[in-house]
Amino acid sequence: MGTGTVGIVGSGIMGGGIADVAASAGYDVILKARSEASARSALAVVTKSLGRRVAKEKLTQVEADQIGSRVAWTLEYADLGEADIVIESVAEDMDIKRAVFAELDKTCKPGALLATNTSTLSVTELALTTSRPTRVCGIHFFNPANLMSLVEIVVPDICDAEAAAEATSFATTCGKEPVSVKDRAGFVVNALLFPYLNNAARMAAAGTASYEDIDTAMKGGCNFPMGPLALLDLVGLDTSVSILNTLHEATGDANFAPVPLLLELVEAGHLGRKSGRGLFTYD
Ligand SMILES: NC(=O)c1ccc[n+]([C@@H]2O[C@H](COP(=O)([O-])OP(=O)(O)OC[C@H]3O[C@@H](n4cnc5c(N)ncnc54)[C@H](O)[C@@H]3O)[C@@H](O)[C@H]2O)c1
């Protein structure tokens, strides 16, 4: 069982998911959102996930209520002041994340571990935004956070071994399987996964097969649990484009440049599951 308080900044897909995981592991959670509406929608994700586990008899209603009562929300950075670990999970944009880390540096207690859930951005650059760069690392959960077992612990060269060990121990307490990765764009998983996803979108645009058949082929032919186009929609096409742009800049490899189909969908506001439409349409 975890003890102490975990602060989470960001109330999107991953912020709500990490809140669920940390509260389920026993931590008190305080989630910082930009609006009451987005905080409540992140909490609704937690409530729905708990309800599913009660229905499947993985939790009793009493346990679910206890977990739910451990999640609080705020609109103020000041309320993260007593958190032991803070995980930033806002949009995949360096300027936005740097601004968040500057706020966290001002408000969090000196011993707090500051972490980012970034998919690809430089953790070192974020660490250097603070006055405590040795206490900053990546704690990269996967989507959906409550189901995916992996957590990448991203360790910049300037990170203290003790801070990296705290992050690893937090992930283990959350029931996850941590792997330690150097701070290189895309870490392990996204550096290997995104060329494949980008090429699947390229193939969809070329009309090699229907979108459905591309996904069916990769599920049936490679035993993947989901097809690449559905996975892009699950990640979010805006987040996917940001990841590809970072990988492209870091490697210079043209294979990483987001294909026009993805750019056009994002431009049109079709961001995937979270907006109801992306490569596929959702109810
Ligand atoms: N979606 C995935 O599959 C996935 C998986 C692992 C990691 N991540 C990473 O998690 C982070 C969050 O992604 P997500 O999928 O939850 O995105 P999302 O679009 O669902 O949510 C983004 C959040 O960022 C907040 N935000 C946007 N602009 C902001 C600003 N200027 N200041 C403060 N907050 C702002 C939004 O209000 C929202 O709460 C990203 O770094 C992403 O790369 C995403």
The ligand as a MOL file (V3000), in Angstrom:
LIG
                    3D

  0  0  0     0  0            999 V3000
M  V30 BEGIN CTAB
M  V30 COUNTS 44 48 0 0 0
M  V30 BEGIN ATOM
M  V30 1 N -2.7800 9.6740 -24.6410 0
M  V30 2 C -1.8850 8.7300 -24.4580 0
M  V30 3 O -2.0180 7.6060 -24.9430 0
M  V30 4 C -0.6760 9.0070 -23.5990 0
M  V30 5 C 0.0440 7.9180 -23.0660 0
M  V30 6 C 1.1570 8.1710 -22.2430 0
M  V30 7 C 1.5560 9.4860 -22.0020 0
M  V30 8 N 0.8410 10.5150 -22.5520 0 CHG=1
M  V30 9 C 1.2810 11.8690 -22.2400 0
M  V30 10 O 0.4720 12.3670 -21.1920 0
M  V30 11 C 0.3670 13.7980 -21.3090 0
M  V30 12 C -1.1040 14.1780 -21.3320 0
M  V30 13 O -1.7200 13.5390 -22.4410 0
M  V30 14 P -3.2870 13.2010 -22.4870 0
M  V30 15 O -3.4410 12.0980 -23.4610 0
M  V30 16 O -3.8280 13.0750 -21.1040 0 CHG=-1
M  V30 17 O -3.8250 14.5510 -23.1760 0
M  V30 18 P -5.2810 15.2150 -23.1420 0
M  V30 19 O -5.4010 15.9950 -24.3870 0
M  V30 20 O -6.3270 14.2000 -22.8110 0
M  V30 21 O -5.1660 16.1980 -21.8640 0
M  V30 22 C -4.2710 17.2790 -21.8660 0
M  V30 23 C -4.3900 18.0480 -20.5580 0
M  V30 24 O -3.4880 19.1570 -20.6330 0
M  V30 25 C -4.1590 20.2980 -20.1480 0
M  V30 26 N -3.5800 21.4980 -20.7410 0
M  V30 27 C -3.6100 21.8590 -22.0410 0
M  V30 28 N -3.0070 23.0680 -22.1690 0
M  V30 29 C -2.5830 23.4260 -20.9330 0
M  V30 30 C -1.9170 24.5720 -20.4200 0
M  V30 31 N -1.5480 25.5860 -21.2230 0
M  V30 32 N -1.6470 24.6080 -19.0840 0
M  V30 33 C -2.0240 23.5900 -18.2570 0
M  V30 34 N -2.6830 22.4920 -18.7040 0
M  V30 35 C -2.9560 22.4240 -20.0180 0
M  V30 36 C -5.6110 20.0910 -20.6010 0
M  V30 37 O -6.4760 20.9260 -19.8430 0
M  V30 38 C -5.7870 18.6100 -20.2850 0
M  V30 39 O -6.0860 18.4460 -18.9080 0
M  V30 40 C 1.1430 14.1730 -22.5740 0
M  V30 41 O 2.4430 14.5480 -22.2170 0
M  V30 42 C 1.1390 12.8720 -23.3730 0
M  V30 43 O 2.2140 12.7930 -24.2710 0
M  V30 44 C -0.2730 10.3150 -23.3220 0
M  V30 END ATOM
M  V30 BEGIN BOND
M  V30 1 1 1 2
M  V30 2 2 2 3
M  V30 3 1 2 4
M  V30 4 1 4 5
M  V30 5 2 4 44
M  V30 6 2 5 6
M  V30 7 1 6 7
M  V30 8 2 7 8
M  V30 9 1 8 9
M  V30 10 1 8 44
M  V30 11 1 9 10
M  V30 12 1 9 42
M  V30 13 1 10 11
M  V30 14 1 11 12
M  V30 15 1 11 40
M  V30 16 1 12 13
M  V30 17 1 13 14
M  V30 18 2 14 15
M  V30 19 1 14 16
M  V30 20 1 14 17
M  V30 21 1 17 18
M  V30 22 2 18 19
M  V30 23 1 18 20
M  V30 24 1 18 21
M  V30 25 1 21 22
M  V30 26 1 22 23
M  V30 27 1 23 24
M  V30 28 1 23 38
M  V30 29 1 24 25
M  V30 30 1 25 26
M  V30 31 1 25 36
M  V30 32 1 26 27
M  V30 33 1 26 35
M  V30 34 2 27 28
M  V30 35 1 28 29
M  V30 36 1 29 30
M  V30 37 2 29 35
M  V30 38 1 30 31
M  V30 39 2 30 32
M  V30 40 1 32 33
M  V30 41 2 33 34
M  V30 42 1 34 35
M  V30 43 1 36 37
M  V30 44 1 36 38
M  V30 45 1 38 39
M  V30 46 1 40 41
M  V30 47 1 40 42
M  V30 48 1 42 43
M  V30 END BOND
M  V30 END CTAB
M  END
